[in-house]
Amino acid sequence: MTTTLSKRLTLTSLFYCINKTVFITSQFEEYRKKKMSQTAQSWWFVFYKDELLLEKKENGTFALPYGEIPPVFMIEKTTVHDVTTLEGSNCKAFSLARPIEESAKYVLIGLRASYECLPVTHYQAAGKAHEILHWDRNSRFCSACGTPMEQKESIMKKCPNCGREVYPAISTAILVLVRKGDSILLVHARNFKGSFNSLVAGFLETGETLEECVAREVKEETGLDVKNITYFGNQPWPYPSGLMVGFIADYAGGEITLQDEELSSGDFYTRDHLPELPRKLSLARKMIDWWLDCSNK
């Protein structure tokens, strides 16, 4: 009897030790992972409005700040967002409450302008970070009941009161290259920051397909009809949070009648008499260059 009781006590003690060891080990592993996430080398996407913090290099180039700690001081309660990329790089993003003065090491550069300074993958990741920060600023309260939202995942917030979930909203817009013989339709929108001309563009409305949106926008803005609408490609457009979807179409009839509140000019141009074109970073320019290559063959 005593021997049996002793064996039971020994086994109980053994199970206790094993369970305690497992518990302590799991706690240590959780602590280790937490510390690793805090000290891992990261690319830092630091924004003031639409300006991105870049580090100056000795050879006159620029780069994203990289390291274990933020490159600049963060005020209390600043939210740091994890940004996922296709390459699996560790990326973090946060917003500045006020701009920083340019120094020997850092400078703020507009997100559009950063396209000229950064590798394409870094520019694209910066665009995603900018969209997440825009979403964060504009989803602080529940749109259904007004309760402060709580962030549950990197791109999901949930209302603790009514349970409403919100994710970053993407505004879908179309671009359309309209061909007429050996020319294409180019327009200058009143909201363009510059004198360049580009393609007819507009936002997708509820209840319509992308192709219907193409036909409607061309008709509304220029008075023209189009046919043979075909898909070209798409591009994230983080200004502030959009997706541009490009289409090719052929002129089908009508005379140019500009929508005055939207466009200041518009006409058909041949490849030998083109106006100033949009910058290389845009899908519109890629579509125009594609047409130039095709018409040159």
TISE-920644 format. One line per field, with one value per residue: residue number from 1; residue in one letter; z, y, x of N, C-alpha, C in turn. Coordinates in steps of 0.2 Angstrom, whole numbers, m for minus. Layout:
base	(NUM / ...)
rodo	(A / ...)
n.Z	(Z / ...)
n.Y	(Y / ...)
n.X	(X / ...)
ca.Z	(Z / ...)
ca.Y	(Y / ...)
ca.X	(X / ...)
c.Z	(Z / ...)
c.Y	(Y / ...)
c.X	(X / ...)
! end
This chain:
base	(1 / 2 / 3 / 4 / 5 / 6 / 7 / 8 / 9 / 10 / 11 / 12 / 13 / 14 / 15 / 16 / 17 / 18 / 19 / 20 / 21 / 22 / 23 / 24 / 25 / 26 / 27 / 28 / 29 / 30 / 31 / 32 / 33 / 34 / 35 / 36 / 37 / 38 / 39 / 40 / 41 / 42 / 43 / 44 / 45 / 46 / 47 / 48 / 49 / 50 / 51 / 52 / 53 / 54 / 55 / 56 / 57 / 58 / 59 / 60 / 61 / 62 / 63 / 64 / 65 / 66 / 67 / 68 / 69 / 70 / 71 / 72 / 73 / 74 / 75 / 76 / 77 / 78 / 79 / 80 / 81 / 82 / 83 / 84 / 85 / 86 / 87 / 88 / 89 / 90 / 91 / 92 / 93 / 94 / 95 / 96 / 97 / 98 / 99 / 100 / 101 / 102 / 103 / 104 / 105 / 106 / 107 / 108 / 109 / 110 / 111 / 112 / 113 / 114 / 115 / 116 / 117 / 118 / 119 / 120 / 121 / 122 / 123 / 124 / 125 / 126 / 127 / 128 / 129 / 130 / 131 / 132 / 133 / 134 / 135 / 136 / 137 / 138 / 139 / 140 / 141 / 142 / 143 / 144 / 145 / 146 / 147 / 148 / 149 / 150 / 151 / 152 / 153 / 154 / 155 / 156 / 157 / 158 / 159 / 160 / 161 / 162 / 163 / 164 / 165 / 166 / 167 / 168 / 169 / 170 / 171 / 172 / 173 / 174 / 175 / 176 / 177 / 178 / 179 / 180 / 181 / 182 / 183 / 184 / 185 / 186 / 187 / 188 / 189 / 190 / 191 / 192 / 193 / 194 / 195 / 196 / 197 / 198 / 199 / 200 / 201 / 202 / 203 / 204 / 205 / 206 / 207 / 208 / 209 / 210 / 211 / 212 / 213 / 214 / 215 / 216 / 217 / 218 / 219 / 220 / 221 / 222 / 223 / 224 / 225 / 226 / 227 / 228 / 229 / 230 / 231 / 232 / 233 / 234 / 235 / 236 / 237 / 238 / 239 / 240 / 241 / 242 / 243 / 244 / 245 / 246 / 247 / 248 / 249 / 250 / 251 / 252 / 253 / 254 / 255 / 256 / 257 / 258 / 259 / 260 / 261 / 262 / 263 / 264 / 265 / 266 / 267 / 268 / 269 / 270 / 271 / 272 / 273 / 274 / 275 / 276 / 277 / 278 / 279 / 280 / 281 / 282 / 283 / 284 / 285 / 286 / 287 / 288 / 289 / 290 / 291 / 292 / 293 / 294 / 295 / 296 / 297)
rodo	(M / T / T / T / L / S / K / R / L / T / L / T / S / L / F / Y / C / I / N / K / T / V / F / I / T / S / Q / F / E / E / Y / R / K / K / K / M / S / Q / T / A / Q / S / W / W / F / V / F / Y / K / D / E / L / L / L / E / K / K / E / N / G / T / F / A / L / P / Y / G / E / I / P / P / V / F / M / I / E / K / T / T / V / H / D / V / T / T / L / E / G / S / N / C / K / A / F / S / L / A / R / P / I / E / E / S / A / K / Y / V / L / I / G / L / R / A / S / Y / E / C / L / P / V / T / H / Y / Q / A / A / G / K / A / H / E / I / L / H / W / D / R / N / S / R / F / C / S / A / C / G / T / P / M / E / Q / K / E / S / I / M / K / K / C / P / N / C / G / R / E / V / Y / P / A / I / S / T / A / I / L / V / L / V / R / K / G / D / S / I / L / L / V / H / A / R / N / F / K / G / S / F / N / S / L / V / A / G / F / L / E / T / G / E / T / L / E / E / C / V / A / R / E / V / K / E / E / T / G / L / D / V / K / N / I / T / Y / F / G / N / Q / P / W / P / Y / P / S / G / L / M / V / G / F / I / A / D / Y / A / G / G / E / I / T / L / Q / D / E / E / L / S / S / G / D / F / Y / T / R / D / H / L / P / E / L / P / R / K / L / S / L / A / R / K / M / I / D / W / W / L / D / C / S / N / K)
n.Z	(0 / 5 / m4 / m17 / m15 / m14 / m27 / m34 / m29 / m34 / m48 / m49 / m45 / m56 / m67 / m64 / m64 / m78 / m84 / m79 / m84 / m98 / m98 / m94 / m104 / m115 / m112 / m112 / m125 / m131 / m126 / m132 / m145 / m145 / m141 / m152 / m162 / m159 / m160 / m173 / m188 / m199 / m213 / m213 / m215 / m214 / m213 / m216 / m219 / m236 / m238 / m238 / m227 / m231 / m231 / m233 / m244 / m245 / m258 / m265 / m267 / m262 / m249 / m241 / m223 / m212 / m200 / m182 / m173 / m174 / m186 / m182 / m169 / m160 / m155 / m140 / m140 / m153 / m167 / m173 / m188 / m195 / m211 / m224 / m237 / m254 / m255 / m242 / m233 / m218 / m213 / m207 / m202 / m199 / m194 / m194 / m183 / m186 / m198 / m201 / m199 / m213 / m213 / m211 / m213 / m215 / m225 / m231 / m244 / m257 / m260 / m274 / m280 / m274 / m282 / m292 / m284 / m277 / m278 / m287 / m280 / m267 / m268 / m272 / m260 / m251 / m256 / m252 / m238 / m236 / m240 / m230 / m218 / m222 / m221 / m208 / m201 / m206 / m201 / m187 / m179 / m177 / m191 / m190 / m177 / m170 / m160 / m154 / m164 / m163 / m167 / m174 / m183 / m195 / m206 / m202 / m192 / m178 / m171 / m154 / m149 / m158 / m166 / m179 / m193 / m202 / m216 / m226 / m238 / m256 / m269 / m285 / m301 / m319 / m334 / m350 / m366 / m381 / m397 / m414 / m430 / m434 / m422 / m405 / m391 / m380 / m365 / m354 / m337 / m325 / m313 / m313 / m308 / m316 / m333 / m341 / m353 / m353 / m352 / m353 / m338 / m324 / m310 / m305 / m304 / m293 / m297 / m311 / m324 / m327 / m340 / m344 / m337 / m343 / m356 / m352 / m345 / m355 / m364 / m356 / m352 / m365 / m375 / m385 / m393 / m390 / m395 / m395 / m383 / m373 / m360 / m352 / m342 / m324 / m309 / m293 / m285 / m274 / m270 / m263 / m260 / m271 / m286 / m302 / m317 / m333 / m350 / m367 / m381 / m396 / m407 / m410 / m414 / m415 / m410 / m402 / m387 / m373 / m356 / m346 / m332 / m329 / m338 / m346 / m359 / m374 / m386 / m402 / m405 / m415 / m416 / m419 / m415 / m401 / m386 / m369 / m359 / m346 / m331 / m330 / m320 / m320 / m324 / m335 / m343 / m346 / m355 / m365 / m370 / m374 / m385 / m393 / m396 / m403 / m414 / m420 / m427)
n.Y	(m6 / 6 / 7 / 8 / 20 / 28 / 27 / 33 / 46 / 50 / 49 / 59 / 70 / 70 / 72 / 85 / 92 / 90 / 97 / 109 / 113 / 113 / 123 / 134 / 134 / 137 / 150 / 156 / 155 / 162 / 175 / 176 / 177 / 188 / 198 / 197 / 201 / 214 / 219 / 216 / 218 / 231 / 238 / 255 / 265 / 280 / 293 / 310 / 317 / 316 / 314 / 306 / 299 / 299 / 292 / 300 / 296 / 294 / 294 / 302 / 297 / 291 / 281 / 270 / 271 / 259 / 247 / 242 / 250 / 264 / 277 / 291 / 301 / 295 / 301 / 299 / 286 / 283 / 274 / 260 / 252 / 235 / 231 / 220 / 212 / 206 / 201 / 197 / 205 / 213 / 226 / 242 / 255 / 272 / 287 / 305 / 318 / 331 / 339 / 335 / 344 / 345 / 336 / 332 / 319 / 314 / 317 / 323 / 317 / 319 / 306 / 303 / 308 / 300 / 289 / 291 / 289 / 277 / 259 / 250 / 240 / 245 / 257 / 253 / 246 / 257 / 264 / 255 / 256 / 269 / 269 / 261 / 269 / 280 / 274 / 270 / 283 / 287 / 279 / 279 / 279 / 269 / 268 / 264 / 265 / 275 / 271 / 271 / 262 / 246 / 240 / 224 / 215 / 217 / 223 / 225 / 232 / 232 / 235 / 237 / 238 / 236 / 226 / 228 / 226 / 233 / 236 / 241 / 253 / 252 / 262 / 261 / 265 / 268 / 269 / 274 / 271 / 278 / 274 / 281 / 279 / 283 / 290 / 295 / 298 / 312 / 320 / 335 / 336 / 346 / 344 / 340 / 341 / 350 / 353 / 342 / 330 / 317 / 301 / 298 / 296 / 289 / 286 / 270 / 266 / 261 / 246 / 244 / 237 / 236 / 238 / 245 / 256 / 262 / 265 / 274 / 285 / 290 / 295 / 304 / 313 / 317 / 316 / 306 / 290 / 273 / 258 / 240 / 237 / 233 / 224 / 230 / 232 / 234 / 244 / 248 / 263 / 274 / 287 / 294 / 281 / 269 / 259 / 258 / 254 / 249 / 251 / 247 / 255 / 258 / 272 / 276 / 285 / 301 / 319 / 329 / 335 / 343 / 340 / 352 / 355 / 346 / 344 / 353 / 353 / 343 / 331 / 322 / 315 / 312 / 301 / 309 / 322 / 324 / 330 / 336 / 322 / 311 / 306 / 292 / 284 / 281 / 271 / 276 / 282 / 270 / 264 / 273 / 273 / 259 / 260 / 268 / 260 / 250 / 257 / 261 / 250)
n.X	(4 / 9 / 20 / 13 / 6 / 17 / 23 / 12 / 13 / 26 / 24 / 14 / 22 / 31 / 23 / 19 / 31 / 34 / 23 / 25 / 37 / 35 / 26 / 34 / 43 / 35 / 31 / 44 / 47 / 37 / 40 / 53 / 50 / 43 / 52 / 61 / 53 / 52 / 65 / 70 / 78 / 71 / 63 / 59 / 44 / 41 / 30 / 25 / 10 / 9 / 22 / 38 / 50 / 67 / 83 / 99 / 112 / 130 / 134 / 126 / 113 / 97 / 88 / 77 / 75 / 83 / 84 / 84 / 77 / 66 / 69 / 67 / 61 / 47 / 31 / 22 / 10 / 10 / 5 / 12 / 13 / 13 / 19 / 15 / 24 / 27 / 39 / 42 / 48 / 53 / 43 / 39 / 28 / 23 / 15 / 20 / 17 / 20 / 31 / 48 / 64 / 75 / 90 / 107 / 107 / 93 / 78 / 63 / 53 / 41 / 29 / 26 / 37 / 47 / 48 / 57 / 69 / 70 / 71 / 60 / 52 / 53 / 47 / 34 / 30 / 31 / 20 / 10 / 11 / 8 / m6 / m11 / m9 / m17 / m29 / m30 / m30 / m42 / m52 / m55 / m66 / m81 / m92 / m105 / m110 / m102 / m92 / m76 / m64 / m55 / m40 / m37 / m31 / m17 / m23 / m36 / m50 / m60 / m76 / m79 / m91 / m103 / m98 / m94 / m84 / m70 / m60 / m46 / m51 / m53 / m52 / m59 / m53 / m55 / m44 / m43 / m37 / m40 / m41 / m40 / m39 / m23 / m20 / m22 / m33 / m30 / m31 / m32 / m35 / m43 / m39 / m26 / m9 / 1 / 6 / 4 / m4 / m16 / m24 / m42 / m50 / m59 / m70 / m76 / m93 / m107 / m115 / m111 / m101 / m83 / m81 / m93 / m91 / m80 / m85 / m95 / m88 / m80 / m90 / m97 / m86 / m80 / m90 / m89 / m91 / m87 / m79 / m75 / m69 / m55 / m46 / m31 / m21 / m17 / m14 / m9 / m13 / m8 / m14 / m25 / m28 / m31 / m35 / m30 / m36 / m33 / m39 / m40 / m48 / m58 / m62 / m79 / m88 / m95 / m92 / m80 / m84 / m81 / m82 / m84 / m82 / m73 / m63 / m50 / m45 / m44 / m40 / m37 / m21 / m7 / 7 / 18 / 16 / 14 / 8 / 14 / 18 / 11 / 21 / 33 / 30 / 16 / 2 / m5 / 5 / 12 / 3 / 2 / 15 / 16 / 7 / 14 / 25 / 18 / 13 / 24 / 29)
ca.Z	(0 / 5 / m11 / m22 / m14 / m16 / m34 / m36 / m28 / m38 / m54 / m49 / m45 / m62 / m72 / m62 / m67 / m85 / m86 / m77 / m89 / m104 / m97 / m93 / m110 / m120 / m110 / m114 / m133 / m133 / m124 / m137 / m152 / m144 / m141 / m159 / m167 / m157 / m162 / m179 / m193 / m203 / m217 / m210 / m219 / m210 / m217 / m214 / m224 / m242 / m239 / m236 / m225 / m234 / m229 / m238 / m244 / m247 / m266 / m267 / m268 / m256 / m247 / m235 / m217 / m211 / m193 / m177 / m170 / m178 / m188 / m179 / m162 / m161 / m149 / m136 / m142 / m160 / m169 / m178 / m192 / m199 / m218 / m228 / m244 / m257 / m253 / m235 / m229 / m211 / m214 / m202 / m205 / m194 / m197 / m190 / m182 / m189 / m202 / m198 / m203 / m217 / m209 / m215 / m214 / m217 / m229 / m233 / m251 / m259 / m262 / m281 / m282 / m272 / m288 / m295 / m279 / m274 / m282 / m289 / m275 / m261 / m270 / m271 / m253 / m248 / m258 / m248 / m231 / m236 / m240 / m223 / m214 / m224 / m219 / m201 / m200 / m207 / m198 / m180 / m176 / m181 / m195 / m188 / m170 / m167 / m155 / m156 / m167 / m161 / m172 / m172 / m187 / m198 / m210 / m200 / m186 / m176 / m166 / m148 / m147 / m162 / m170 / m186 / m196 / m207 / m220 / m231 / m244 / m262 / m274 / m292 / m307 / m326 / m338 / m357 / m372 / m386 / m404 / m420 / m435 / m431 / m417 / m398 / m387 / m374 / m362 / m348 / m332 / m321 / m306 / m314 / m306 / m321 / m340 / m346 / m355 / m351 / m354 / m350 / m332 / m320 / m305 / m306 / m300 / m291 / m302 / m317 / m325 / m329 / m347 / m344 / m334 / m348 / m361 / m349 / m344 / m362 / m366 / m351 / m352 / m371 / m380 / m390 / m392 / m391 / m396 / m395 / m376 / m370 / m354 / m353 / m335 / m318 / m305 / m287 / m285 / m267 / m270 / m257 / m260 / m277 / m290 / m309 / m322 / m340 / m356 / m374 / m385 / m403 / m408 / m413 / m417 / m411 / m410 / m395 / m383 / m367 / m349 / m344 / m325 / m328 / m343 / m349 / m366 / m376 / m394 / m405 / m407 / m419 / m412 / m421 / m413 / m395 / m380 / m364 / m357 / m339 / m329 / m331 / m314 / m320 / m329 / m341 / m347 / m349 / m360 / m371 / m373 / m378 / m391 / m397 / m399 / m408 / m420 / m423 / m430)
ca.Y	(0 / 12 / 7 / 10 / 27 / 32 / 27 / 38 / 53 / 51 / 50 / 65 / 75 / 70 / 75 / 92 / 95 / 90 / 102 / 116 / 114 / 114 / 130 / 139 / 134 / 140 / 157 / 159 / 155 / 168 / 181 / 177 / 179 / 195 / 202 / 196 / 206 / 221 / 221 / 214 / 224 / 233 / 244 / 260 / 269 / 286 / 298 / 316 / 317 / 312 / 315 / 300 / 300 / 295 / 293 / 302 / 292 / 297 / 295 / 307 / 294 / 290 / 275 / 269 / 269 / 252 / 246 / 239 / 256 / 270 / 282 / 297 / 300 / 294 / 304 / 294 / 283 / 283 / 267 / 257 / 246 / 230 / 231 / 214 / 213 / 200 / 198 / 194 / 209 / 216 / 233 / 245 / 261 / 276 / 294 / 310 / 323 / 337 / 338 / 336 / 348 / 342 / 336 / 329 / 312 / 313 / 322 / 321 / 318 / 317 / 299 / 302 / 309 / 295 / 284 / 292 / 288 / 271 / 253 / 249 / 236 / 249 / 262 / 250 / 245 / 263 / 266 / 251 / 259 / 276 / 268 / 259 / 275 / 284 / 270 / 271 / 290 / 288 / 273 / 279 / 277 / 265 / 272 / 262 / 268 / 280 / 269 / 270 / 256 / 243 / 236 / 217 / 213 / 222 / 227 / 225 / 235 / 229 / 239 / 233 / 239 / 232 / 221 / 230 / 225 / 237 / 235 / 247 / 253 / 253 / 266 / 258 / 269 / 266 / 273 / 271 / 274 / 278 / 275 / 283 / 279 / 284 / 295 / 293 / 304 / 314 / 326 / 338 / 337 / 352 / 343 / 338 / 346 / 351 / 354 / 336 / 327 / 310 / 297 / 298 / 292 / 290 / 281 / 265 / 267 / 255 / 243 / 244 / 233 / 240 / 240 / 250 / 262 / 265 / 269 / 280 / 290 / 293 / 298 / 310 / 318 / 320 / 316 / 301 / 283 / 269 / 251 / 235 / 238 / 227 / 225 / 231 / 230 / 238 / 247 / 251 / 270 / 276 / 294 / 291 / 273 / 268 / 255 / 260 / 248 / 251 / 248 / 250 / 255 / 261 / 277 / 273 / 290 / 307 / 324 / 330 / 340 / 342 / 341 / 358 / 355 / 340 / 344 / 360 / 352 / 336 / 331 / 317 / 317 / 307 / 300 / 314 / 328 / 323 / 335 / 334 / 316 / 309 / 303 / 285 / 279 / 280 / 266 / 279 / 282 / 264 / 262 / 277 / 270 / 253 / 262 / 271 / 255 / 247 / 261 / 262 / 244)
ca.X	(0 / 14 / 24 / 9 / 5 / 24 / 23 / 8 / 16 / 31 / 21 / 11 / 27 / 34 / 19 / 19 / 37 / 34 / 19 / 28 / 43 / 32 / 23 / 39 / 46 / 31 / 32 / 50 / 47 / 33 / 44 / 58 / 47 / 41 / 58 / 64 / 49 / 54 / 72 / 71 / 79 / 65 / 62 / 54 / 41 / 39 / 26 / 21 / 5 / 11 / 30 / 41 / 56 / 72 / 90 / 103 / 118 / 136 / 135 / 120 / 107 / 92 / 86 / 73 / 79 / 83 / 87 / 80 / 73 / 63 / 75 / 66 / 58 / 40 / 28 / 18 / 4 / 10 / 3 / 16 / 9 / 17 / 17 / 17 / 26 / 28 / 46 / 42 / 53 / 50 / 42 / 35 / 26 / 20 / 14 / 23 / 12 / 23 / 36 / 55 / 68 / 80 / 96 / 113 / 105 / 86 / 75 / 56 / 52 / 34 / 29 / 27 / 44 / 51 / 48 / 64 / 74 / 70 / 70 / 52 / 49 / 53 / 42 / 27 / 29 / 30 / 13 / 5 / 11 / 4 / m13 / m13 / m9 / m23 / m35 / m29 / m32 / m49 / m56 / m54 / m73 / m86 / m97 / m112 / m112 / m98 / m88 / m69 / m62 / m50 / m36 / m37 / m26 / m14 / m28 / m43 / m52 / m67 / m80 / m80 / m98 / m108 / m94 / m93 / m77 / m68 / m54 / m44 / m56 / m49 / m57 / m57 / m54 / m53 / m41 / m44 / m33 / m45 / m38 / m44 / m34 / m16 / m20 / m25 / m36 / m27 / m35 / m30 / m40 / m42 / m36 / m19 / m4 / 6 / 3 / 4 / m10 / m16 / m30 / m48 / m51 / m65 / m71 / m81 / m99 / m111 / m120 / m109 / m95 / m78 / m82 / m98 / m88 / m76 / m90 / m99 / m83 / m78 / m96 / m98 / m81 / m78 / m95 / m87 / m93 / m81 / m81 / m69 / m66 / m52 / m42 / m24 / m18 / m19 / m9 / m10 / m12 / m9 / m15 / m22 / m29 / m34 / m33 / m31 / m37 / m32 / m42 / m39 / m54 / m58 / m67 / m85 / m92 / m96 / m88 / m77 / m88 / m78 / m86 / m80 / m80 / m68 / m57 / m48 / m43 / m44 / m40 / m33 / m14 / m3 / 14 / 23 / 14 / 11 / 9 / 18 / 14 / 12 / 27 / 34 / 27 / 9 / m1 / m7 / 11 / 14 / m1 / 4 / 22 / 14 / 4 / 19 / 29 / 14 / 12 / 31 / 31)
c.Z	(0 / m2 / m16 / m21 / m16 / m23 / m37 / m35 / m32 / m45 / m55 / m49 / m52 / m67 / m70 / m65 / m74 / m87 / m85 / m82 / m96 / m104 / m97 / m100 / m115 / m118 / m112 / m122 / m135 / m131 / m129 / m143 / m151 / m145 / m148 / m163 / m165 / m159 / m169 / m184 / m198 / m207 / m214 / m215 / m215 / m214 / m213 / m220 / m230 / m243 / m235 / m233 / m228 / m231 / m234 / m238 / m246 / m254 / m269 / m268 / m261 / m255 / m241 / m228 / m215 / m204 / m188 / m174 / m175 / m180 / m184 / m173 / m164 / m154 / m146 / m140 / m150 / m162 / m175 / m182 / m196 / m206 / m221 / m235 / m247 / m256 / m246 / m231 / m223 / m212 / m209 / m204 / m199 / m197 / m192 / m189 / m185 / m193 / m198 / m202 / m207 / m213 / m214 / m217 / m217 / m221 / m230 / m240 / m253 / m262 / m270 / m283 / m280 / m277 / m291 / m291 / m277 / m279 / m282 / m283 / m269 / m262 / m269 / m264 / m249 / m250 / m253 / m241 / m231 / m236 / m233 / m218 / m215 / m221 / m211 / m198 / m201 / m205 / m190 / m176 / m180 / m185 / m194 / m182 / m167 / m162 / m158 / m158 / m163 / m166 / m170 / m177 / m191 / m203 / m208 / m193 / m185 / m171 / m160 / m146 / m151 / m167 / m177 / m188 / m202 / m210 / m224 / m237 / m250 / m267 / m281 / m297 / m313 / m329 / m345 / m362 / m378 / m393 / m409 / m425 / m432 / m426 / m410 / m395 / m381 / m371 / m356 / m343 / m328 / m315 / m307 / m312 / m311 / m328 / m344 / m348 / m354 / m354 / m350 / m344 / m328 / m315 / m307 / m301 / m298 / m297 / m309 / m318 / m327 / m336 / m348 / m342 / m339 / m353 / m358 / m348 / m350 / m364 / m362 / m352 / m359 / m376 / m385 / m388 / m393 / m392 / m395 / m388 / m374 / m365 / m356 / m347 / m330 / m314 / m299 / m287 / m278 / m266 / m269 / m257 / m265 / m281 / m297 / m313 / m329 / m345 / m362 / m378 / m392 / m403 / m412 / m416 / m412 / m412 / m403 / m392 / m375 / m361 / m346 / m337 / m324 / m332 / m345 / m356 / m367 / m384 / m396 / m407 / m410 / m415 / m414 / m418 / m406 / m390 / m375 / m361 / m349 / m338 / m330 / m326 / m315 / m326 / m336 / m346 / m350 / m355 / m366 / m374 / m377 / m384 / m396 / m400 / m404 / m415 / m424 / m427 / m437)
c.Y	(6 / 13 / 10 / 18 / 31 / 33 / 33 / 45 / 55 / 52 / 57 / 71 / 75 / 73 / 83 / 95 / 95 / 96 / 109 / 118 / 116 / 122 / 135 / 140 / 138 / 148 / 160 / 159 / 161 / 175 / 182 / 179 / 187 / 200 / 202 / 201 / 213 / 223 / 219 / 220 / 225 / 238 / 249 / 265 / 275 / 292 / 304 / 318 / 313 / 312 / 309 / 302 / 296 / 297 / 295 / 297 / 296 / 299 / 299 / 304 / 294 / 283 / 275 / 268 / 262 / 251 / 243 / 244 / 261 / 275 / 289 / 296 / 300 / 297 / 298 / 292 / 283 / 275 / 265 / 251 / 242 / 230 / 224 / 216 / 206 / 196 / 195 / 199 / 212 / 223 / 236 / 252 / 265 / 283 / 299 / 315 / 330 / 335 / 339 / 340 / 344 / 342 / 333 / 322 / 310 / 319 / 319 / 323 / 315 / 310 / 298 / 303 / 304 / 289 / 285 / 290 / 281 / 265 / 252 / 245 / 240 / 255 / 259 / 248 / 251 / 266 / 262 / 254 / 265 / 274 / 265 / 264 / 279 / 281 / 271 / 278 / 291 / 283 / 273 / 277 / 273 / 269 / 270 / 265 / 273 / 278 / 269 / 263 / 253 / 239 / 229 / 213 / 218 / 227 / 226 / 228 / 232 / 234 / 235 / 233 / 235 / 227 / 222 / 229 / 230 / 236 / 241 / 247 / 255 / 256 / 264 / 263 / 266 / 271 / 270 / 275 / 273 / 279 / 277 / 284 / 278 / 288 / 292 / 299 / 305 / 320 / 329 / 339 / 343 / 351 / 340 / 344 / 346 / 352 / 348 / 334 / 320 / 307 / 299 / 294 / 294 / 284 / 276 / 267 / 261 / 253 / 243 / 240 / 238 / 243 / 246 / 257 / 266 / 269 / 275 / 286 / 294 / 297 / 305 / 315 / 321 / 319 / 310 / 295 / 279 / 262 / 246 / 237 / 232 / 229 / 226 / 229 / 234 / 240 / 250 / 259 / 273 / 283 / 296 / 283 / 271 / 262 / 257 / 254 / 251 / 247 / 251 / 250 / 259 / 266 / 274 / 278 / 296 / 313 / 326 / 336 / 339 / 344 / 346 / 358 / 350 / 341 / 351 / 359 / 345 / 336 / 324 / 319 / 311 / 307 / 305 / 321 / 327 / 329 / 332 / 328 / 315 / 306 / 295 / 281 / 277 / 274 / 269 / 280 / 276 / 262 / 266 / 274 / 263 / 255 / 265 / 265 / 251 / 250 / 262 / 255 / 243)
c.X	(4 / 18 / 20 / 7 / 11 / 24 / 18 / 10 / 21 / 29 / 18 / 16 / 30 / 30 / 19 / 25 / 37 / 29 / 22 / 34 / 40 / 29 / 28 / 42 / 42 / 31 / 38 / 50 / 43 / 37 / 50 / 56 / 45 / 47 / 61 / 60 / 50 / 61 / 74 / 73 / 73 / 67 / 57 / 51 / 38 / 36 / 24 / 17 / 7 / 19 / 33 / 48 / 61 / 79 / 94 / 110 / 124 / 137 / 130 / 114 / 103 / 90 / 81 / 77 / 78 / 87 / 82 / 75 / 71 / 69 / 74 / 62 / 50 / 36 / 24 / 11 / 4 / 9 / 8 / 13 / 14 / 14 / 19 / 19 / 27 / 34 / 47 / 47 / 49 / 49 / 37 / 33 / 22 / 20 / 18 / 17 / 14 / 29 / 43 / 59 / 73 / 86 / 101 / 111 / 98 / 83 / 68 / 55 / 45 / 34 / 29 / 34 / 49 / 52 / 55 / 70 / 75 / 69 / 62 / 49 / 48 / 47 / 35 / 26 / 28 / 22 / 8 / 5 / 7 / m3 / m15 / m13 / m15 / m29 / m35 / m32 / m40 / m54 / m56 / m61 / m77 / m91 / m104 / m114 / m107 / m93 / m81 / m67 / m56 / m46 / m35 / m31 / m22 / m18 / m35 / m44 / m59 / m70 / m81 / m88 / m103 / m104 / m93 / m85 / m75 / m61 / m52 / m48 / m52 / m54 / m54 / m58 / m52 / m49 / m42 / m41 / m38 / m41 / m43 / m39 / m27 / m15 / m23 / m28 / m32 / m31 / m31 / m35 / m38 / m39 / m28 / m14 / 2 / 2 / 3 / m3 / m10 / m22 / m36 / m48 / m57 / m66 / m77 / m87 / m103 / m115 / m118 / m102 / m90 / m79 / m87 / m95 / m84 / m80 / m93 / m94 / m81 / m84 / m97 / m93 / m79 / m84 / m94 / m90 / m87 / m83 / m74 / m65 / m62 / m47 / m35 / m20 / m20 / m13 / m12 / m9 / m13 / m9 / m22 / m23 / m34 / m31 / m35 / m31 / m38 / m36 / m40 / m46 / m53 / m63 / m72 / m89 / m92 / m91 / m86 / m81 / m85 / m83 / m82 / m78 / m74 / m62 / m56 / m47 / m43 / m44 / m37 / m26 / m11 / 4 / 19 / 22 / 10 / 13 / 13 / 14 / 15 / 19 / 27 / 31 / 20 / 7 / m2 / m1 / 13 / 10 / 0 / 10 / 20 / 11 / 9 / 23 / 25 / 14 / 19 / 33 / 28)
! end
